[in-house]
Amino acid sequence: MTVKKAIVLVAALAAAPGLGASAQSVIKIGSSLGLTGYGSLTDSHWRDGLELAIAALNAKGGVLGHGLDLVYEDNQSTPQQAVVVYRKMMSEDGVKVFDSGCISAGNFAAASFVTRASIPMFLCSILPRLPEEQKWAFSFLPPPKFEVDARYEYLKNKTDIRKVGILSDPSPYGMMMRGLAEKDAAEYGLAVVANESYQQEDADFSIQIGRVNSAGAGAIIMIGQGNAVVTVANNIKHLGLTKLLLMGSVNERDLLLSAGKVLGPQYLFPSPAIQVAEDDLSMIADPKSRAAAEAFVGPLKAKFANTDPGQAARAWDSVMMFALAAEKAKATDGAALRDAFESLGHYAGAGAAYDFSPEEHVGITKNPYEIANVIDDKLTFKQ
């Protein structure tokens, strides 16, 4: 059964400062989220960021004089269920725009009929494959290449490791990043000497890790989010491989801390500034980005103290940019909204800086990641 959640704000909005009777007509934002299954950690943080941004905008009068209402559905981290919930939100809930989570396969599966309905899609995931679908989709996910580059750059400049093994999951994002990791290694003077895969539900990775180690790799490039990274960290420790680095993907804060507690300095990962600097925003050099982060972090800590800021901040940014585009277009749906979004220009957000254009629907064009580790139960950029 589909698990439906909705934030119904109409009554509260009618009484909120700056909102008049027109607030009774709300703009519905739909979101397909993996709230159960392997995507549950990342997508729950995306949902929290959406909720915070919508509440902040509603407190200031909404968008074009209308309140915002978030309708979200659990796609169970599967493409089949994603199709069901996308269709349901279109036919029954009347959403004007989608702002969906990180389950790439689910967003891909729905993209064709969402595109035919001329509904813009803001996504935590990579873009759909077909050019016509990409015209209606905007990705708030840093390109997979940036994760690969950050790790390879560190190995090249900060270590004497020149052989690596890849351990990846079979998701569309994982497969894309795996291809990049294979292709780009030579550019950094590295050789991929082992290439292993895993399923999200696997309970042990000792065999794959053993093959990577036997091939002479000095580091595992792990590709994939979720709890698996903690299992891999435990396997490495139990195998006594004290010189094998685990270089994980971007992940949820609690999982980063858990894996770091197991492996200590052997565990490194790419991280955006907001994830590490949450408690010290002075670390964010750009004044506009710092101001955006300050507007976001206060509400985050007040309502969702345990939410990962790395994911939630980009969700927040996506809603804030939707509001700007709607005000610019004087419209909240269809081609007018899409075209206005393409023409927003540079936007310094809480989670990253974005540069969408008619030719560029992957908004993050500058690598936002630095290599970090865990010291004294805190995320710290690696020096």
Protein Blocks (a to p, Z undefined) as FASTA:
>chain_A
ZZdddddfklmmmmpghiafklmpccdddddddfecjklmmmmmmmmmmmmmmmmmmmnn
paghiacddddddehhpaklmmmmmmmmmmmnopabdcddfblklmmmmmmmmmmnopac
ddfbdcdfblklmmmpccfbdcfklmmmmmmmmmmmmmcbfbdcddddfbfklmmmmmmm
mmmmmmnopacfbdcdddfklcbfklmmmmmmmnopabdcdededjklmmmmmmmmmnop
akbccddddddfklmmmmmmmnmmmpccdddfklmmmmomklpmblmlmmmmmmmmmmmm
mmmmmbcfklmmmmmmmmmmmmmmmmmnopaehjklmmmmmmnopaddfkbccdddfklc
cfblbdfbdcdddeehiacddZZ
